[in-house]
């Protein structure tokens, strides 16, 4: 079962309510996405910690409903 970009965004916004999120369906199959997430929750966190936070926010969907999610995460510049 595939996920929509909207479903991914909604899950992420629960953990990162003020984040700027851009989701791109890489293959048009609803199973391979790229996500750019800019969130204040990432301030002071390493890239690995940021990605772990995203995986936690996905609530177990990775590897099940969602096969691949390429991440580009960062904290806001200002």
N, C-alpha and C positions, 0 to 999 in steps of 0.2 A: 504494500500500500504506500503510495507516494504522498508527499506533503506539498502544499502550496506555499509560495513565497509569503503569502499573507499569514498563514499558520505559523511559519517560522518567526516572522516579525512579531506576531502577537506573543509567542512564548518568550522571546528575548525582551520585549518591553515589560513583561512582568518582573523581571530581575533588574532591568536597566531602563526605568520609566522615562528618563529624560534623554536617552541615547539618540544619536543620529544613526539610523540603520539603513543600509542599502543592500538588497538581496538581488542576486542575479542568477537566473536559471541557466546554467552553463550549457545544457544539452537539450533543453525543452522537454525533458522527460519527467520533471517533478521529483527527481531523485539525486541530482548532482547540482549543488548550488555553491555560490561564492557569497560571502557576507562581509561587508565592511561595517564595523561597529565602532563608533566613537562615544565613549561613556566616561562620566566622571568617576564611576566606580573603579576604573582602571588606573587611576592616579596612584603612583608609587608601586604599582605591580609590574612584575616582569612579564614578558610576552607569554611565557609558559603559564604563569598564574592567570593572565587574562584569558587565555584559551581554555584553561580548566574551568574558569567561571562561566564561560559560554557553554561548555559541555554540560555543566551542572544545570544551567538555565534551560537547556533543551530537555531536561527531565527524562532521560532514557530513550529519547527518540532516535539518537544517533545509532546507526547500525541496525535499526529496526525499520521504522517508517522512512527514515532518511539515511541514504547510503553514504553520501559524501557532502561535506561542508568545508570548503576552503575558507580560512579566516584571515582577515586583515583587521586587527584590533589596535586601538590607541586611545589615549586620554585626550581630552580637549586641549588645544594649545593655549587657551586663555581662560 
